[in-house]
Amino acid sequence: MSQPTDDLLSYAEVAKMLTISEDTLRRMISDGEWPAPTKYGKQYRWRRDKIRRYMEAVEIIQEVQMQARGFAANEGDSDAIGRNDDTGASKREKRG
């Protein structure tokens, strides 16, 4: 089954979508940070729908990571609750 050529993206087109150079795209592929293209005839291309899905997945992962970092930062703040002096000891710790 042949693939319509307008649904296939070249290195230049994908790099432009990502606002990076083709060299950076090639490095990302080499480092496993971006999916490798598929060979169609004599050329390597990405299917447009797969690129969109991949970019959406990366965006979701980044959002989750940001939320996790925010949660971790808030967890660190919870240590300060109940502290009342320079030593960081709470009243309960001082009594016992």
Residue pairs with C-beta under 8 A, 6 or more apart in sequence:
3 40
3 47
6 48
7 47
7 48
7 49
8 40
8 45
8 46
8 47
8 48
9 17
9 45
9 46
9 47
9 48
9 51
10 43
10 45
11 22
11 25
11 26
11 37
11 44
12 22
14 25
14 46
14 51
15 21
15 22
15 24
15 25
17 51
17 55
18 25
20 28
25 34
28 34
29 35
29 36
29 37
34 54
35 46
35 50
35 54
36 44
37 44
37 45
37 46
38 44
38 45
38 46
38 47
79 88
82 90
82 91
82 92
83 89
83 90
84 90
84 91
